[in-house]
Amino acid sequence: MKKILVIEDEQIIRENILKLLKAEGFDVTGAENGAQGLNAAVSNLPDVIICDVMMPELDGYGVLMALRSNPVTATLPFVFLTGKVKRSEMRQGMELGADDYLTKPFTKAELVGAISSRLKKQEAVAEQYNTLRAQSCTLIQDSTDKLEPIKTSLCGALKREEFQVYYQPQVNIQTGKIMSAEALIRWLHPEKGLISPAQFIPSAEATGFIVQLGEWVLQTACRQMQVWQNAGFSGLGVAVNLSARQFHQSDLSSRVAQILAEIGLEPSSLELELTESLMVEDAPSAIATLQQLKSLGVSISIDDFGTGYSSLSYLAQYPFDTLKIDRCFISNITHGCTNAAIVKAIIEMAHSLCLEVIAEGVETEAEKDFLWRYKCDTMQGYLFSPPLPAADFEQLLVAGK
């Protein structure tokens, strides 16, 4: 039985509509104003909403705007009731996402016809969705079959120890000393030579191998950091990127804790880097995961800030420690005012939220001087060093650079 919600502040009109629709076999619900109607729509998810334009508390336009802005109710069929027939007002409603208009007074046939038309269109959309879903399943299976050899190749490379972790120094802007290193994976292929992560990471993501590969990077980087700390570089830390698949593992925090315990590395020596897009997919779940990681004593960094969904709201909600300014803002920071203004604003905003700031992609002395002037905390980039194998990175530590 199809559910119809009627939002109408005039009691007589509302009751007559409910009576007519009930006689036609519909499951009907009524609301006497826009606020009640909106709550009923969100709670019951009717198949069609019939809504008066002019109402107290919240008019029909307000109800429609609220419904269309909510992903759960955004596609609910919506028919306006109105005593007005001005084209400008009809256009306003249609632009907001209304599906149809009924002008008072209307006949029973017009009312039932408008509802039936909406229901038929919904059924057609549902049928099309099911067809596309079936086609998508076929395509996914085909893609899975094609990706299997790629996954086998990546697994083989890991077993043959062809993957390496490189380290790029993160330098304190005031002292010029190396404070930490970002761990970055590289593939040294026996025939093709050094393969860029841009060439194999997407395949690792698509096949799901990124979880196994990411954990290997985490273990390797933490083990190497423990070696360096035992050699006398006690204040050194390491930053490791987490992929989306890794981040969404239900046992992520316990796995990180286990790795740290097995290696004997202090949690405060590890920083986990996350991209902005991970923060908006499922906010409550993301916050819970971050809080679990924070409870271990590790630090959390938001990577590539400014390139995705940057917003003050999520910076305030999530327990971050560090914000990394994306290299696209650092490039040409001293030429023109746009990037300079953006970087300056990001640094000031982060510091006001008690966050450390790292600028990545620093390549010139002018960029370094700009960041020093505006009190950026840490820098990373080719001005100091490219990513290096562990042995070469250790030479930088020994030299005190």
Residue pairs with C-beta under 8 A, 6 or more apart in sequence:
1 25
1 26
1 27
2 26
2 27
2 47
2 48
2 119
3 26
3 27
3 28
3 29
3 44
3 45
3 46
3 47
3 48
4 21
4 26
4 27
4 28
4 29
4 46
4 47
4 48
4 49
4 50
4 115
5 28
5 29
5 30
5 31
5 37
5 40
5 41
5 44
5 46
5 48
5 49
5 50
6 14
6 17
6 18
6 21
6 28
6 29
6 30
6 31
6 50
6 51
7 30
7 31
7 33
7 34
7 36
7 37
7 40
7 49
7 50
7 51
7 52
7 55
7 60
7 63
8 14
8 17
8 30
8 31
8 32
8 50
8 51
8 52
8 55
8 81
9 32
9 33
9 52
9 54
9 55
9 56
10 52
11 32
13 52
13 81
13 104
14 30
14 32
15 30
17 30
17 50
17 111
18 28
18 30
20 108
20 111
20 112
21 28
21 111
21 112
21 115
22 28
24 112
26 115
29 40
29 44
29 46
31 37
31 39
31 40
33 55
33 56
33 57
33 58
34 51
34 55
34 56
34 57
34 58
34 59
34 60
34 62
34 63
35 57
35 58
37 49
37 51
37 58
37 63
38 58
38 63
38 66
38 67
40 46
41 49
41 63
41 67
41 73
41 76
42 70
42 72
42 73
45 72
45 73
45 76
46 76
47 77
47 118
47 119
47 122
48 76
48 77
48 78
48 79
48 115
48 118
48 119
49 67
49 76
49 77
49 78
49 79
50 79
50 81
50 102
50 111
50 115
51 60
51 63
51 64
51 78
51 79
51 80
51 81
52 60
52 80
52 81
52 82
53 59
53 60
53 61
53 80
53 81
53 82
53 84
53 89
53 93
54 60
54 82
54 83
58 66
60 80
60 81
60 82
60 93
61 92
61 93
61 96
64 78
64 80
64 93
64 96
64 97
64 98
65 96
67 73
67 74
67 76
67 78
67 97
68 74
68 96
68 97
77 99
77 118
77 119
77 121
77 122
78 97
78 98
78 99
79 98
79 99
79 100
79 101
79 102
79 114
79 115
79 118
80 93
80 98
80 100
80 101
80 102
81 102
81 104
82 89
82 90
82 101
82 102
82 103
82 104
83 103
83 104
84 103
85 103
90 101
93 101
94 101
99 118
99 121
100 114
100 117
100 118
102 110
102 111
102 114
143 206
147 203
147 206
147 207
148 207
150 203
150 206
150 207
151 203
151 207
151 208
151 209
154 200
154 203
154 204
154 207
154 209
154 213
155 209
155 212
157 163
157 187
157 189
158 212
158 213
158 216
162 187
162 188
162 189
162 190
163 185
163 186
163 187
163 188
163 213
163 216
164 185
164 186
164 187
164 188
164 389
165 183
165 184
165 185
165 186
165 217
165 220
165 221
165 224
165 390
166 183
166 184
166 185
166 186
166 387
166 388
166 389
166 393
167 181
167 182
167 183
167 184
167 221
167 224
167 238
167 387
167 388
167 389
167 390
167 393
168 181
168 182
168 184
168 380
168 385
168 386
168 387
168 388
169 178
169 180
169 181
169 380
169 384
169 385
169 393
169 396
170 178
170 179
170 180
170 181
170 182
170 239
170 358
170 378
170 379
170 380
171 177
171 178
171 179
171 378
171 379
171 380
171 384
172 178
172 179
172 377
172 378
173 368
173 371
173 372
173 375
173 376
173 377
173 378
173 379
174 372
177 400
178 236
178 396
178 397
178 401
179 235
179 236
179 237
179 378
180 236
180 237
180 238
180 239
180 271
180 378
181 225
181 236
181 237
181 238
181 239
181 393
182 238
182 239
182 240
182 241
182 273
182 380
182 387
183 217
183 220
183 221
183 238
183 239
183 240
183 241
184 197
184 241
184 387
185 197
185 201
185 213
185 217
186 194
186 195
186 197
186 387
187 194
187 195
187 197
187 200
188 194
188 195
189 195
201 210
203 209
204 210
204 213
205 243
205 244
205 245
208 245
210 243
210 245
210 246
211 243
211 245
211 246
211 249
214 241
214 242
214 243
214 245
214 246
215 246
215 255
215 259
217 240
217 241
218 240
218 256
218 259
219 259
219 263
221 238
221 240
222 238
222 240
222 259
222 260
222 263
222 265
222 269
222 270
223 263
223 265
224 238
224 390
225 236
225 237
225 238
225 265
225 269
225 270
226 263
226 264
226 265
228 236
228 394
228 397
229 236
229 265
229 269
233 397
236 269
236 397
237 268
237 269
237 270
237 271
237 299
238 269
238 270
238 271
239 271
239 272
239 273
239 301
240 270
240 271
240 272
240 273
241 272
241 273
241 274
241 303
242 252
242 272
242 273
242 274
242 278
244 275
244 277
244 278
244 281
246 252
247 274
247 278
247 286
247 289
248 285
249 255
252 289
252 292
252 293
253 289
253 292
253 293
253 295
253 296
256 270
256 272
256 293
256 296
256 298
257 267
257 296
260 266
260 267
260 270
260 296
260 298
266 297
267 296
267 297
267 298
268 297
268 298
268 299
270 298
270 299
271 298
271 299
271 300
271 301
271 321
271 322
272 293
272 298
272 299
272 300
272 301
273 301
273 302
273 303
273 324
274 300
274 301
274 302
274 303
275 302
275 303
275 304
275 308
276 302
276 303
276 304
276 305
276 307
276 308
276 309
276 310
277 308
277 309
278 286
279 286
279 302
279 309
279 314
279 318
280 309
280 314
283 314
283 317
286 318
287 317
287 318
287 319
290 300
290 318
290 319
290 320
291 319
293 300
294 300
294 319
299 321
299 322
300 318
300 319
300 320
300 321
300 322
301 320
301 321
301 322
301 323
301 324
301 358
302 315
302 318
302 320
302 322
302 323
302 324
303 324
304 324
304 326
305 323
305 324
305 325
305 326
305 346
306 325
306 326
306 328
306 329
306 342
306 346
307 326
307 328
312 349
315 323
315 349
315 350
315 353
315 355
316 353
320 355
321 355
321 356
322 355
322 356
322 357
322 358
323 346
323 350
323 355
323 356
323 357
323 358
324 357
324 358
324 359
324 360
325 343
325 346
325 347
325 357
325 358
325 359
325 360
325 376
326 360
326 361
327 360
327 361
327 381
328 361
329 339
329 342
329 343
329 346
330 339
330 343
330 359
330 360
330 361
330 362
330 363
330 367
330 371
330 381
331 339
331 361
331 363
332 339
333 339
333 340
333 343
333 366
333 367
333 370
333 371
334 340
334 364
334 366
334 367
334 370
340 370
343 359
343 370
343 371
343 374
344 374
346 357
347 357
347 371
347 374
347 375
347 376
348 374
350 356
350 357
351 357
351 375
356 377
356 378
357 376
357 377
357 378
358 376
358 377
358 378
358 379
358 380
359 367
359 371
359 376
359 378
359 379
359 380
359 381
360 379
360 380
360 381
361 380
361 381
362 368
362 371
362 379
362 380
362 381
362 382
362 383
362 384
363 381
363 382
363 383
364 383
365 383
367 381
367 383
368 379
368 383
371 379
384 401
385 393
385 396
385 401
388 396
